[in-house]
Amino acid sequence: MQKILFVALVALFVYLLYLIFSPFLVPVAWACVLTIIFYPIHKRILKRLKRVNLAALISTVLVTAIIVVPGLAVLASFTSQAIDMAQWAQEEWGERKPVAQALQVLPLERMLDWLAEHDIGEEEIRNFVAEKLEAVVGFLAGQAGRLAANVAFFFFQLFFTLFTAFYLFRDGPALLERLRRGLPLDEVYREGLFYIAHNMLYATVYSSFVVALVQGLLGGITFAVLGIQSPLFWGVAMGLFSLLPAVGPWLIWLPAALVFLLEGKWGYAITLLVVGVLVISLVDNILRPALISGRAQMNGLLVFISILGGIAAFGVLGLVLGPILVALGVALIEHYTAARLSSPTPAETAD
């Protein structure tokens, strides 16, 4: 009876703590993400200064200057360019220009015949695309309006995120050491688990986002040089697609090259194809192996599921939090499996 009462009190205590901390879970999660990303640089700063508080303050300021401020600027420009791009595409589809050009260049007779057999005409396709574009425009405009309406709350959460990041930089090693001691595992198993988790996070999460950042940056610059509308929007899109295995930024630059071909701009098309194949896509083959350097990488299917599932569960935060949680889960499973395989069986013990 006493054990049941104790468990009930612990459950009640945990629930009350959740009610207290629930409004701050999202900024705390973002602070953890920013701290993990920036911690290698913080270690170098701390090694030089030898002062914990000053190093944590400098790291927080650098996070604000290098990640937060440019991220906010990119987010605002991305939203604006996304709305402009959707409106432009809607106008172009309304004039049927892409349809007419595609019919002149590409052999689409069979596809159109199949659509006609199923009572699907060009007008229905155009209306369907226009409706979807209107929905995209409405969603983006709504999100921008919601952000403007809650700007005070947004900046409060941003301040709390940076405030938490300061304490994580300062007290992170001590918290991690307490976590290590609190795990009910032998020291060898515990250190092995942390080693696998560190390698998995670095090889899967850190390397993926570095590659995505570089590919998105190169793609956006290429689109800007070629005069393509909304280059920042397309650069961010290429970066996001590069996070997904078997997808990659080619899903953006290849159709753009085909559009140049349809318009008869052969020089632009060839330039985009060459840069896309030899520069943007080749970054993954060069940069990723250098970053992971022999570390165990998470399965491509798990990465794909973790990103999309993380977005569905946590929103934009899930883009980062999803792969981190799945990587930690895989590390737990791999460590448990390795421990089971290394432990002697009852028959071996009897011998």
N, C-alpha and C positions, 0 to 999 in steps of 0.2 A: 504493500500500500504506500509506503514511504517513497519507493522508487517511482511509482506512478505519479505521485504528487510532485516529486522533484522534476520529472520529465515534463509535466504539465506547466510547472512554473518556468522552466527553461524555455519551453515553446512560447509561453505568453511573453516572456522577456524578449525573445528574439523578434516576435511580432511587433511589440511596442518599439523596439529599436528600428525595425523596418519602417514603421510609420514616421519616425523622426527623421530618418536618413533618406527616405524615398524621394523627397523633392530635390535632393542633391546628388542622386545616383548618376544622372547623365553627365553633369560637369565633372564629377569625381572620375567617371570612366574616361572622359576625354583627357583629364589631367594624367591619368595612368598611361594612356596611349602616348601623349606628348612626352612624358617622362621616359618611357621605354625607347622612343625614337631618338631622343636627344641625350640619353644617358652616357653613351660613349664619349661625347664631347664634354659632358659635365665631369667625367672622371679625369680628363686631361686638365680641365680648369682647376679642379680640386687639388690635383697633384702639384700644380704650380703655385697656387695661392696658399695651400695648407690651412685655410680658414673656411670652415664648413658653411657658416651663414653667408659670408661674402660670395663664396662659390655658388651657393644655391640662388642668391639674388641675381648674380650675373647670368647664370644659366636661364633663369626665368625671364630676364630682360631679353636675352638672345632668342629664346623661344618666341617671345612676343614679336620681336623684330623680324625674325627669319621665317617663322611659320604662320603665326596668327595674323599679323597685319597683311602680308601678301595673300594669305588664304582668304581673308575677308574681301580684299580687292578682286581676287579672281572669282570668288563666289558672286559678287555684285555684277561684274562684267559678264560672267557666264550666264546669269539669269537674264540680263538685258539682251545679250546676243542671242540667247535661245528663243526669246520672244520674237525678236526681229527675224530670226531665221525661220521660225514657224510661220510667221505672217508672209514672208517672202515666198516660201514654198507653197503656201495656200494660194497666193496670187498667181504663181507660175502654173500650178495645176489647174487653177480656174481658167487660164488661157489655153490649156491643153498643149503647151509648148513641148514639155518632155515627152508626152505621148506621141505627138506628131513626129518629133525627131527620132524617137526610138523605132517607130514604124518604118521610117525611111531607111534606117541603117541596119537594124537587127532583124533576123528572120523570125518574126513572131507570129507568122500565119497559123502555125499549128496550135500555138497557145490560144490565139483568138478563136480559132475554130472550136477548140475544146470548151472555152468559156461560153461560146455561142450555143453549143449543144446543151449546156447546163443553164441556159437562159440568163447568162451574166454578160451584160453589155459594157461598152467603154464608159457610158454615162454612169452606170452603177459603180464601176471601179473608181471613177473620178469623184463621185459623191462620197464614197466610203473613205477615200484618202482625205478629202476635205473635212469630213466630220472628225476624223482622228486628229488632224492638225489643229482644228478648233479646240478639241479637248486638251491637247498639249498646251496650246496658248492659254486657255483658261486655267489649267493647273498651275503653270508657271506664274501667271499673273496673280493667282490666288495666294501662292506661296510668298511672292514678293510683298503683296499687301499684308499678309499675316505677319511677316517679319517686320514691316514698317509699323504695324499696329502694336506689336509687342517688343519694340526696340528697347525699352527700358529693362524689361525682364531678360531680354537676350544679352544685354551688356552686363547685367548683374550675374548671369550664369557664366559669361566670359571672365568676369573678374574673379568669380569663385573658382573657376577652372585654373586660372593662373595662380591664385592664392594657394590652392591645393597642390599645384605643381611645385611651388616653392618648398612646401613641407615634405613633399615626396623626394625632391632632390636632397634636402637636408637630412631627413630621417629615413630615407629609403633603405639603405644598407642595414640599419638597426631593425626596421620592420621585417625585412627579408630574413634576417638572422633569427628573429623570434618565430617566424613562420617555419623555418627549418627545424628549430628546436621543438616546435609544437606538433610537427608531423609524427604520428605513431609508427615510425619506421626505423630500422637500423641505420646507422650512419652511412654504411656503404650503399645501401639501397636508396637512401635519401639523397646523397650526393649524385648518385647515378641518375635519379629522376630529374634533378635540377640540371644536370649536364645535358640530358636528352632534350628537356624542355627548352633550354637556352639555344641549343643548336637548331632545333625545329623552328623556333620563333625567328631566329636570324636568317635561316636558309629560306623559309617560306614567306614570312611576313615582310621583314626588312628588305630582302633582296627584291621581292615582287614590287614593292612600292617605289624603290629606287629606280628599277627598270621602267615602271609605268611613268614616273616623273620625267625621266630622260626622253622616253619615246613620245610622250605628250608634248614636251617642250620642242623637240625636233619637228614633230608633225605640225604644231601650231606655227612655228617659224617658217616652215616650208609653205604652208597655206598662205601666210601673210605675204611672203615674197612673190608668190604666184598670183596674188590679188584676189584670192577666194574670200567670199564674204564670211564674216564672223570667224576669224581664224582661232580666237581664244576658245570659242565654243567647240570647234572641231578638235582643237588640241586636247581639251579636257576629255572629250568623248574618246579620242584615241588612247589617252592614258587610262581611262576606265576600262575600255575594251582589252587593253593589254594585260589587265589583271586577270582576265578570264582565260584559262587554258583552252587551246584549240580555236581561239577566236582572234585576238590580237588587233593591232591598229590597222591592218590591211582592210578590215571591214569598212573603214572610212576612206582611206586614200585610194583604194582600188576603184570604187564607184566614182570618186571624183575624177580619176584619170579617164574612166569610160565616158563621163560627161564631157570632158575636153575633146575626146575623140568624136563624140556625137556633134559637137559644135565645130569640128574641123580644126581645132587648135592642136595640131600634131606636136609642135615643139613643147607646149605646156604638158601635154599628155605623156610624152616620152620622158620629160624631166621629172614629172611626178612619179612615174613608174620606176625610174632609175633610183631616185632618192628613196622611194618607199622600200624597194627591194634591198638596195645596197647600204642604206643608212638607217632608216627607221626600224625596219624589221631585223636587221643584222645586229642591232644593239642588244637584243635579247640573247643572241648566241655568243656574244663576246662578254657583255657585262655580267650576266647572271652566273656563268661558271666562275668568274673571278670573285664574285661576292660570296657564293656558297662554299667554295674551296673545300670540297670533300665532305661538307656537312650533309646530314640526311635531310632530304626534301620531302614535303608532304605530297601525297598522290594528287595528280591533276584533277581528278573527279572530286576529291574532298575539297580542294581549293575552290572549285567552281560552286559546289554546294554551300560551302562556308560563306562565300561572298554574297550569293543571292539569298540564302537563308538568313544571314546576318542582317541584310538590308530589310527583309520582310519582318524580322523580329525586333530590331532595334532602330530602324530608320537609317539615316546617313551614318550614324555611329557604327552600325553593323558592318559597314564596308571595311572597317579596321578591326572591330571587336569580334566579328564572326570568325575570321581566320585565326585570331589569337586564341579564342576559346577552343576551336577545333584542334589547333596545333597542340595546345596543352592537353586536350583529351587524348590525342594520338600518342603524346609522350607518356601519359599515364598507362595506356594500354601496352605500348612497346616495353616500358619498364617492367610492368607486371609480367608480361610474356617472357622477357629475358630472365626475370627472377625465377619463374616457374621452370624454365628450361635448365637453368644452372643448378637448381636444387636437386638433391638426390631423391630417387624414387624409393618407396618402402622396400622394394626388393633389393636395391643397391645398399640400403642401410642395413638390411638383414645380413647380406653377405659380408 
